Structure formats: C-alpha cells, structure tokens
Amino acid sequence: MQITVRFTPTAIAAIGERAAAERLTIAGFIGDAALAAARSTDPLARAERDPRRPLAEAVDRMAGELNAAVATVRDSGDGPAREAALALLPDLAERTYTVLDAVLEAA
C-alpha cells in the first residue's frame, strides 16, 4: 500500500537530517517513526504537542511570504505589482526578526 503525506520544507529538512543520521531513506525513517508512534501510548510523543512546532511553522510561513515578495519584485518589471511587493518588504523583515528572536529564546 502506498500513502502520500505532505510536510513543510522545514519538516522535510529536519526529517532528512535525522534519516541520514540513522542511515535510512526519508521514506524508511517516516515509516519507522509512524509505526513507533502508532504503538506508543505516550500522548506527549505526538508531533502537534511539540512546543517548538508553532515556531517552525512561523518560520516556514515567513520564508514563504518573503520568497513570494522577492519573486514578485524580481519578475514583475517596473509596474505597480513590484512597487506593492517592495512596500511589503520592511514589514516582512520586521516580522521575520520577531520570529527569529522567538526561535533564539526557545533554543
């Protein structure tokens, strides 16, 4: 049986690093981890209960917003879309610093 799941780029990077450390493929690592979680009775082992998860998701969202704004600036020529994206960058940068400060405090 084949199952498809989706992960954020941040999650994929973390999973890939751990899988490599365990000398497993990402799919093999995910399969082993899912089976271990299914057999576990410890509710704290659940990923959504990880206190770092909101920070990882916030970093992922900020990266997506920054990438979208930069792509718009790069690809839209000198039109109004470019100007609107440029106007967003200072706020996005400030929000990025706030998220990174939270990550550093949690570390």
C-alpha positions as CSV (number, residue, x, y, z in Angstrom):
1,M,0.0,0.0,0.0
2,Q,1.2,3.5,-0.8
3,I,0.3,6.6,1.2
4,T,1.1,10.2,0.3
5,V,1.8,12.8,3.1
6,R,2.7,16.4,2.9
7,F,5.4,18.2,5.0
8,T,6.7,21.7,5.2
9,P,10.1,22.4,3.8
10,T,11.4,22.9,7.4
11,A,10.0,19.5,8.5
12,I,11.5,17.8,5.4
13,A,14.9,19.2,6.2
14,A,14.7,18.0,9.8
15,I,13.4,14.6,8.8
16,G,16.1,14.2,6.1
17,E,18.9,15.1,8.5
18,R,17.6,12.6,11.1
19,A,17.1,9.9,8.5
20,A,20.6,10.4,7.2
21,A,21.9,10.1,10.7
22,E,20.1,6.9,11.2
23,R,21.3,5.7,7.7
24,L,17.7,5.4,6.4
25,T,15.9,6.8,3.5
26,I,13.4,9.5,4.3
27,A,10.6,7.1,3.5
28,G,12.1,4.4,5.7
29,F,12.6,6.8,8.6
30,I,9.0,8.1,8.3
31,G,7.6,4.6,8.1
32,D,9.6,3.5,11.2
33,A,8.6,6.7,13.1
34,A,4.9,6.3,12.2
35,L,4.9,2.7,13.4
36,A,6.6,3.6,16.6
37,A,4.1,6.4,17.2
38,A,1.2,4.1,16.4
39,R,2.5,1.7,19.0
40,S,3.2,4.4,21.6
41,T,0.8,5.2,24.4
42,D,2.6,8.4,25.3
43,P,0.5,11.4,24.1
44,L,3.5,13.7,24.6
45,A,5.2,12.0,21.7
46,R,2.7,13.5,19.3
47,A,4.2,16.0,16.9
48,E,1.4,18.6,17.4
49,R,2.3,18.7,21.1
50,D,5.9,19.6,20.4
51,P,6.4,23.1,21.9
52,R,8.7,24.0,19.0
53,R,6.1,23.3,16.3
54,P,4.5,26.7,16.3
55,L,7.9,28.3,15.9
56,A,8.9,26.0,13.0
57,E,5.5,26.8,11.3
58,A,6.0,30.5,11.8
59,V,9.5,30.4,10.3
60,D,8.1,28.4,7.3
61,R,5.3,30.9,6.8
62,M,7.7,33.9,6.9
63,A,10.0,32.2,4.4
64,G,7.1,31.7,2.1
65,E,6.0,35.3,2.3
66,L,9.5,36.6,1.8
67,N,10.0,34.3,-1.2
68,A,6.8,35.4,-2.8
69,A,7.5,39.1,-2.3
70,V,11.1,38.7,-3.7
71,A,9.8,36.7,-6.7
72,T,7.3,39.5,-7.4
73,V,9.9,42.2,-7.2
74,R,12.3,40.1,-9.4
75,D,9.7,39.1,-12.0
76,S,7.2,41.9,-12.3
77,G,9.3,44.6,-14.1
78,D,8.7,48.2,-13.0
79,G,4.9,48.0,-12.6
80,P,2.6,48.5,-9.6
81,A,2.9,44.9,-8.5
82,R,6.6,45.4,-8.0
83,E,6.0,48.6,-6.0
84,A,3.4,46.9,-3.8
85,A,5.8,44.0,-3.1
86,L,8.6,46.4,-2.3
87,A,6.3,48.2,0.1
88,L,5.7,44.9,2.0
89,L,9.4,44.0,2.5
90,P,10.1,46.3,5.6
91,D,7.1,44.8,7.4
92,L,8.1,41.2,6.4
93,A,11.6,41.8,7.5
94,E,10.5,43.1,10.9
95,R,8.1,40.1,11.4
96,T,11.0,37.8,10.4
97,Y,13.2,39.3,13.1
98,T,10.4,38.8,15.6
99,V,10.0,35.2,14.7
100,L,13.8,34.6,14.8
101,D,14.0,36.2,18.2
102,A,11.4,33.8,19.4
103,V,13.3,30.9,18.0
104,L,16.5,32.1,19.7
105,E,14.7,32.5,23.0
106,A,13.3,28.9,22.8
107,A,16.8,27.5,22.0
